[in-house]
Amino acid sequence: MRKDKENMIVKKTFDFSLEIIEYSVKLRALKKYEMASQLFRSRTSIGANTWEAQNGESKADFIHKFKLAAKEADETSYWIELCKASEHYPNPKPILFTELNLIILISSKILGTTKRSTLPN
């Protein structure tokens, strides 16, 4: 990944991973191990795939990694909504929903733009 300029989506997914780690620690303290692990895996995978996409071997590889990140974002959204709806889990911070929705929007835009640029003229 290029280190000479900041990449907004990489930064957002990295920062969001830090927020999920914090929430996962809270869940583990409450002995909610399964949900903590599930959220930790799906969420940090968004950032890992986004990071990895930056060094894709081709546009197709870049798109594939971003699609994986998008699927993980969707799954993460499900787990966060489930925690919010359940009386047995602490409410996630509202920033988690805001940031995740922003990540999904930015990722969709990147995917759309990249796909359009690969279409034959």
QUIZI-V103765 format. One record per run of one state. SS is the DSSP state (hx for helix, st for strand, lp for the rest). FROM is the first residue (numbers start at 0). TO is the last residue. If there is no record, write none. Layout:
BEGIN
ss	from	to
SS	FROM	TO
SS	FROM	TO
END
This chain:
BEGIN
ss	from	to
lp	0	6
hx	7	28
lp	29	31
hx	32	52
lp	53	57
hx	58	84
lp	85	92
hx	93	117
lp	118	120
END
